Amino acid sequence: MVKYATQYLAIRNIPNSYIQWNKIDCYMSEMSKTEIRRLLNKDTFTGKLATVKKDGSSHVVPIWFVLDYRNNEVNLGNIYFTTFSGSVKAENIQRDNRISICIDDQTPPFSFVTIHGTAKLYPYKQKEVLKWATRIAKRYMGKKDSKAYGERNSGEDAILVRIKPTKIIAEKDIATWD
């Protein structure tokens, strides 16, 4: 059948029989590290962060984030976001640091990056949290409002979270066909 799409389904344990193919050749392909970074930094795409709840089920929320790959040309780099110490995601990460995050481009021909990794919570240090919160706010709210949002998101209950990727699945041109 369709080579790349069949591989995609196999990786995700989806039986090929679930899909009606209609004899279309798909050309979905893996993304390069440069393409992954470009998608992760594109516009104001949010990440959908999944953490593990106490009962083992998932907790998924959208987050604002930035990718930091300075001094890291070999690997993808780390993802940073801020949250509040009493949030469900912070409590989940404190107990079980395994996470997944998915960022997707919802315009044809569609692309996505899913990152599995470990998250580390950094104790409150106002200057450090303010620096990252302002950088994140600049991406999502623009330079004009970044300082105000950075200050708002770096109060005493704010914590910085670093995601260190351990596995990356990144596909582009999902809806491309011949």
N, C-alpha and C positions, 0 to 999 in steps of 0.2 A: 504494500500500500504506500503510504506517504512516509518516506524515510525519517525526516526530521520530526514530523508530528508524532509518528509512532514511537520514536525515542523519547519524546517529551511525555507521552502518556505512560510509557514503561517506567520512566524515572519516578513518576508520581503515582504508580500503582493503579492507574486507571485502565480497566479492560478496554481493548480496542473495540469490542462489540458494543460499547456504550455510545459510540460515535457513528453518525451516518456520513460517509465520506463524499459521495457524489462524484468520484473520480477527479478530484481537483488536486493538482500538485502544489503543495505548500513549501515555502522556502524560509521558514522561520530559522534563525541561526543564532548562535551564541554571540554575545557581545565581547569586544575587546576591553581591556582595562580602561583605556581612554574613553570608550563609549560608555562604560559603566559610570565613570566619574562625571562625564557630561550629563547623563541622565540624573544622577544623584544631585547635581548642582543646578538642574534646569528649573527656571522660573520659581514658583512657590509650591512645587510638588510637596505634599506632606508624606511622611512615612506612616505606615500602619504598623504599629509596634505590638507584638504579641508577647505576653509574659505568662508564666505558669502560676495559676492560683493554688491556694492551699489544697484544694480537692483534686488537683491535677488537670483541671480544665483550663482552657485558654482565656485570657483577658486581652482584648484587642482594642487599641485606641489610636486615633491619629495624633501625630506629634510634629512639631516644628523641629528641625535639626540642621546641623551643618556637618559637612565632611571635612576632616582635617588630614591632609596627606602631605603636609610640609615635612621635610626631612624623612620622607617615606616613599621614595620613587619605586621601590620594588613591589610593595604590597598596596592594596587599595587605600589603606589609611584607616582612621577611626572615625566613628560617628559620635557627635556630642549633642546632647539635649539637656534641658533643665526641667525639673519637676519640683513638686513640693514633698517634703518628707512624709507626710501622712497620706499621700496618694496611693491608690491601689497598686499602680505600677511600681512605685518605689518600695512598697511593702513586699510585693511579689519578688522583685529583684533582690531585696535583702535576704529573703529566704532561699531563693533559687535563681541564680544569675543567668540561666539560659534564656535567650530571647530569639525572636525572629522579627525581621522588619521587611516590609515589602513597599517598594516605591514603583508606581506604574504610570506610564504615559497613556492616557485614555483617548488619544487621537489616533486614527488610522495612520500607519499600519500596526500600531500598538507595540509597546515594549514594556518589560518589567525587569526589576532586579529584586531578588529575595536574598536577604543576608541572614544567615544563622550565626550566632556568636554568643559571647559572654558580655555581660554588663557589669560595670563597676560603679558604685556610688561613692562620690567624693564628699567628705564632710564639709560643712559650710565654711567657706572662706570668702568673705564678701567681695574682695577684689577679683578673685578668680571667677566666681559665679557671675558677677557683673560683666566681666570681659566676654564670657561666652554668651550670656543672655543678650547682650548688645549686638554681638556678631550674628546671632540667630535672628534677632529682631530686624536687623538691617536687611537680611535676605527676604523676610516675609512682609515687613511693613515699610521698607525703604529707608534710605539714609536719614531723611527728615525726622522720622518718628522713632528711630532705633534707640536713641538714648532714653527716651521716656519709657518705652516698652522694656528695654534692658533693665532699667531701675525697678520697674513694676515686677519683673520676673526674677529679681535677685534679692528678695527680702530674706529675713532671717530663717524662714522655713524652706527656702529654696536649696536644692542640691543639684550638683552637676553629675551627669551620667555619661560615662564613656562606653561605647559599644566597640568591642574588638571582634572583627569578623573572623569566623572559623571556616565558613563554607559560603560560597556565593553561587547562585543560579541566576543567570542573566540572559534573556532572550530578546531578540528584536525581530521586527517584520513578521509578527505573528499572523496578521491577516493578509499577507502577500501571497498571491498565487499566480500561476502561469496561464 
